[in-house]
Amino acid sequence: MNEGNHITADNLYLFALQLLQEPEMRNAATHLKECAVCRAQLGEVQGEMVIYALTAEVQTPPSQARERLLRQVAEEKKEVPADPVEEQREPVLYPRNSRMYQMDAPEEREPRRAAALMAWLGWGVVACLAVVTGMQVDQRQMVQQDMAVATAQLSQSEQQNERAEQVLQALRDPSAMQVAMHLPLSATAAPKVDPEGHVIYLARTGALLFLADHLDPLENGMTYELWLLPAQAGQPAISVGLFKPDANGNASVVMPPLPRDVAAKGFGVTVEKEGGSQTPTPPIILAGM
């Protein structure tokens, strides 16, 4: 039934009319679910059949012709005398193997059979159009679903490309602020280089990239939180984002949602309860100015 892994044009028409054999109908339906080319061709076939059926319009005769016909019938209406021979004719009896005794001659039954056949043919055409229209609606829904999935994938890809472009812009911009973060030193504590963090921040666009390593593991229900310390006096610290290290103590915060044009004098990292905090909770784990 297939040529080159596709359904032939003849079989597409037979499938649209539900005239294929049952095994071929099942094979064609399975193939159409997987083949976009055959689904598109089937849609064209169904559209052509619907358009052809709808173009056959019933023409109403002019009113003048109807009136002229009625006048002619009224003028020619005459009483026909009964035929004595006809009145004396006995009913015609047919064999008992027929469905019922007939009073009409075989010649008079032919028009009735033709009328019944035409009536059934009309209903068949209507049923066929209903099936074709239903299949066309299903085909259109499948095409719309495919388009929706492709549009969502394209939108996600564009967002990822835009985010990557912002990261590259922040890394290449010579005016970006770069801060190395270490454990705060005190008079009683010996210098320690682990853990460490590094921030690249471009205030003009609000782009920020934070990388850390050798972080200590957290207790259950706790998280790290990165803070931006504004350069303008009196402004509170701004929460940049929450993060947790992996098994090797590495963590990152990439392109968090930050306002633009906020100058920073430094950054800090604290340990907070799950969900974060409105203000930094001492002590400062990492700090950089």
C-alpha positions as CSV (number, residue, x, y, z in Angstrom):
1,M,0.0,0.0,0.0
2,N,3.0,2.3,0.5
3,E,5.5,3.7,-2.0
4,G,8.8,4.9,-0.6
5,N,7.4,4.6,3.0
6,H,4.4,6.8,2.2
7,I,0.8,6.0,1.4
8,T,-0.1,6.3,-2.3
9,A,-2.6,8.9,-3.5
10,D,-5.2,6.3,-4.4
11,N,-5.1,4.8,-1.0
12,L,-5.3,8.2,0.7
13,Y,-8.6,8.8,-1.2
14,L,-9.9,5.3,-0.2
15,F,-8.8,5.9,3.4
16,A,-10.7,9.2,3.5
17,L,-13.8,7.4,2.2
18,Q,-13.4,4.5,4.6
19,L,-13.3,2.0,1.7
20,L,-10.0,0.2,2.5
21,Q,-10.0,-3.3,3.9
22,E,-9.8,-3.5,7.7
23,P,-6.1,-4.5,7.9
24,E,-5.1,-1.7,5.5
25,M,-7.2,0.8,7.4
26,R,-5.4,0.0,10.6
27,N,-1.9,0.1,8.9
28,A,-2.8,3.5,7.3
29,A,-4.0,4.9,10.6
30,T,-0.8,3.8,12.3
31,H,1.4,5.3,9.5
32,L,-0.5,8.6,9.6
33,K,0.2,9.1,13.3
34,E,4.0,8.8,12.6
35,C,4.3,10.5,9.1
36,A,3.8,14.2,8.9
37,V,4.1,14.1,5.0
38,C,1.2,11.7,4.6
39,R,-0.9,13.6,7.2
40,A,-0.5,16.8,5.2
41,Q,-1.5,15.0,1.9
42,L,-4.5,13.5,3.6
43,G,-5.6,17.0,4.7
44,E,-5.4,18.1,1.1
45,V,-7.4,15.1,-0.1
46,Q,-10.1,15.7,2.6
47,G,-10.3,19.4,1.8
48,E,-10.8,18.7,-1.9
49,M,-13.6,16.2,-1.2
50,V,-15.4,18.6,1.1
51,I,-15.1,21.5,-1.4
52,Y,-16.4,19.2,-4.2
53,A,-19.4,18.2,-2.1
54,L,-20.2,21.7,-1.1
55,T,-20.1,23.1,-4.7
56,A,-23.1,21.0,-5.8
57,E,-25.9,23.5,-5.0
58,V,-29.6,22.8,-5.4
59,Q,-31.1,25.3,-7.9
60,T,-34.6,26.6,-7.1
61,P,-36.8,27.1,-10.3
62,P,-38.0,30.7,-11.0
63,S,-41.4,31.6,-9.6
64,Q,-42.8,32.5,-13.0
65,A,-42.1,29.0,-14.3
66,R,-43.9,27.5,-11.3
67,E,-47.0,29.7,-11.8
68,R,-47.0,28.9,-15.6
69,L,-46.9,25.1,-14.8
70,L,-49.8,25.4,-12.3
71,R,-52.0,27.3,-14.8
72,Q,-51.3,24.7,-17.5
73,V,-52.3,21.9,-15.2
74,A,-55.5,23.7,-14.1
75,E,-56.5,24.3,-17.7
76,E,-56.0,20.7,-18.8
77,K,-57.6,19.1,-15.7
78,K,-60.5,16.9,-17.0
79,E,-62.5,14.0,-15.5
80,V,-61.5,10.8,-17.1
81,P,-64.3,8.2,-17.3
82,A,-63.6,4.9,-15.6
83,D,-62.7,2.1,-17.9
84,P,-65.3,-0.8,-17.5
85,V,-62.6,-3.3,-18.4
86,E,-60.2,-1.8,-15.9
87,E,-62.9,-2.0,-13.1
88,Q,-63.5,-5.6,-13.9
89,R,-59.8,-6.5,-13.8
90,E,-58.9,-8.7,-11.0
91,P,-55.9,-8.2,-8.7
92,V,-52.7,-9.7,-9.9
93,L,-51.5,-12.4,-7.4
94,Y,-47.8,-13.1,-7.1
95,P,-46.1,-16.3,-5.8
96,R,-46.0,-16.9,-2.1
97,N,-42.2,-16.7,-2.0
98,S,-42.4,-12.9,-2.5
99,R,-42.5,-10.7,0.6
100,M,-46.2,-9.9,0.2
101,Y,-49.0,-10.0,-2.4
102,Q,-48.6,-7.2,-4.9
103,M,-51.5,-5.2,-6.4
104,D,-49.1,-3.3,-8.7
105,A,-47.5,-4.4,-11.9
106,P,-43.7,-4.9,-11.9
107,E,-43.4,-1.9,-14.1
108,E,-44.9,0.3,-11.4
109,R,-42.5,-0.9,-8.7
110,E,-39.4,0.1,-10.6
111,P,-39.8,3.9,-9.9
112,R,-40.3,3.2,-6.2
113,R,-37.1,1.1,-6.1
114,A,-35.2,3.8,-7.9
115,A,-36.5,6.5,-5.5
116,A,-35.5,4.4,-2.5
117,L,-32.1,3.8,-3.9
118,M,-31.5,7.5,-4.5
119,A,-32.6,8.2,-0.9
120,W,-30.1,5.8,0.5
121,L,-27.4,7.1,-1.9
122,G,-28.1,10.7,-0.5
123,W,-27.7,9.5,3.1
124,G,-24.5,7.7,2.1
125,V,-23.0,10.9,0.7
126,V,-24.0,12.8,3.8
127,A,-22.4,10.1,6.1
128,C,-19.2,10.1,4.0
129,L,-19.0,13.9,4.2
130,A,-19.4,13.7,8.0
131,V,-16.6,11.2,8.3
132,V,-14.3,13.2,6.1
133,T,-15.1,16.4,8.0
134,G,-14.4,14.7,11.3
135,M,-11.1,13.3,10.1
136,Q,-10.1,16.7,8.8
137,V,-10.8,18.3,12.2
138,D,-8.6,15.6,13.9
139,Q,-5.9,16.3,11.3
140,R,-6.0,20.0,12.0
141,Q,-5.8,19.5,15.8
142,M,-2.7,17.3,15.3
143,V,-1.0,20.0,13.2
144,Q,-1.9,22.7,15.8
145,Q,-0.4,20.5,18.6
146,D,2.8,20.0,16.6
147,M,3.1,23.8,15.9
148,A,2.5,24.6,19.6
149,V,5.3,22.2,20.7
150,A,7.7,23.6,18.1
151,T,6.9,27.2,19.2
152,A,7.5,26.4,22.9
153,Q,10.9,24.8,22.0
154,L,11.9,27.8,19.9
155,S,11.0,30.2,22.7
156,Q,13.0,28.2,25.2
157,S,16.0,28.1,22.9
158,E,15.8,31.9,22.3
159,Q,15.7,32.5,26.1
160,Q,18.8,30.3,26.7
161,N,20.7,32.1,23.9
162,E,19.8,35.5,25.3
163,R,21.0,34.4,28.8
164,A,24.3,33.1,27.4
165,E,24.9,36.3,25.5
166,Q,24.4,38.3,28.7
167,V,26.9,36.1,30.6
168,L,29.5,36.6,27.8
169,Q,28.9,40.3,27.7
170,A,29.5,40.5,31.5
171,L,32.7,38.5,31.2
172,R,34.1,40.6,28.3
173,D,33.1,44.0,29.6
174,P,36.2,45.8,31.0
175,S,34.1,47.9,33.3
176,A,32.7,44.8,35.1
177,M,33.5,44.6,38.8
178,Q,35.4,41.5,39.8
179,V,35.7,40.5,43.5
180,A,37.5,37.6,45.1
181,M,35.8,36.4,48.2
182,H,37.6,34.6,51.2
183,L,36.9,33.9,54.9
184,P,36.9,37.1,56.8
185,L,40.2,37.6,58.8
186,S,40.2,38.4,62.5
187,A,42.9,39.1,65.0
188,T,42.6,35.7,66.6
189,A,42.1,33.6,63.5
190,A,44.9,32.4,61.2
191,P,44.5,33.3,57.4
192,K,42.7,30.6,55.5
193,V,42.2,30.5,51.7
194,D,39.4,27.9,51.7
195,P,36.6,28.2,50.9
196,E,36.8,30.8,48.1
197,G,34.4,32.7,45.9
198,H,34.6,34.9,42.8
199,V,32.0,37.5,41.6
200,I,31.8,39.2,38.2
201,Y,29.2,42.0,38.3
202,L,28.2,44.5,35.7
203,A,26.1,47.2,37.3
204,R,25.0,48.8,34.1
205,T,23.0,45.7,33.1
206,G,22.6,43.9,36.4
207,A,24.4,40.9,35.1
208,L,26.2,38.8,37.8
209,L,28.2,35.6,37.8
210,F,29.2,34.0,41.2
211,L,31.5,30.9,41.5
212,A,32.6,29.3,44.8
213,D,34.6,26.2,45.8
214,H,35.6,24.2,48.9
215,L,32.4,25.2,50.6
216,D,31.5,23.3,53.8
217,P,28.4,21.0,53.6
218,L,25.2,22.4,55.2
219,E,22.9,21.0,57.8
220,N,19.4,19.9,56.9
221,G,17.1,22.9,56.5
222,M,19.9,25.4,55.8
223,T,21.2,27.1,52.7
224,Y,23.8,29.6,51.6
225,E,22.7,33.1,50.5
226,L,24.7,35.7,48.4
227,W,24.3,39.4,49.2
228,L,25.1,42.5,47.3
229,L,26.3,45.4,49.5
230,P,25.3,48.7,47.8
231,A,27.9,51.5,47.5
232,Q,25.4,54.2,48.5
233,A,25.3,54.6,52.3
234,G,22.1,53.8,54.0
235,Q,20.9,51.2,51.5
236,P,20.2,47.7,52.9
237,A,21.9,44.6,51.5
238,I,20.3,43.1,48.4
239,S,19.7,39.3,48.3
240,V,21.3,38.0,45.1
241,G,20.2,34.3,45.4
242,L,20.2,31.1,47.4
243,F,22.6,28.2,46.6
244,K,23.8,24.9,47.9
245,P,27.2,23.3,47.2
246,D,27.6,19.9,45.5
247,A,29.5,17.0,47.0
248,N,32.9,18.7,46.1
249,G,31.9,22.0,47.7
250,N,31.4,23.8,44.4
251,A,28.4,26.2,43.8
252,S,27.4,29.0,41.4
253,V,24.8,31.7,40.9
254,V,24.4,32.7,37.3
255,M,22.3,35.7,36.0
256,P,20.0,36.3,39.0
257,P,17.2,38.9,38.6
258,L,18.9,42.1,39.8
259,P,17.9,45.7,39.1
260,R,20.2,47.8,36.8
261,D,22.6,50.6,37.7
262,V,23.1,49.5,41.4
263,A,26.7,50.3,42.3
264,A,28.2,47.7,44.7
265,K,31.0,48.2,47.3
266,G,31.2,44.4,47.9
267,F,29.5,41.1,48.4
268,G,29.0,38.6,51.2
269,V,27.7,35.1,51.8
270,T,25.8,33.9,54.9
271,V,24.2,30.7,56.1
272,E,20.4,31.1,56.3
273,K,17.4,28.8,57.0
274,E,15.7,27.2,54.0
275,G,13.9,29.8,52.0
276,G,16.4,32.6,52.7
277,S,16.2,35.7,54.9
278,Q,15.3,39.4,54.5
279,T,18.6,40.6,56.0
280,P,22.0,38.9,56.4
281,T,22.4,36.7,59.5
282,P,25.9,36.8,61.0
283,P,28.4,35.5,60.7
284,I,29.7,36.3,57.2
285,I,31.0,33.1,55.6
286,L,32.6,34.8,52.6
287,A,33.2,38.5,52.1
288,G,34.7,40.6,49.3
289,M,35.1,44.3,48.8
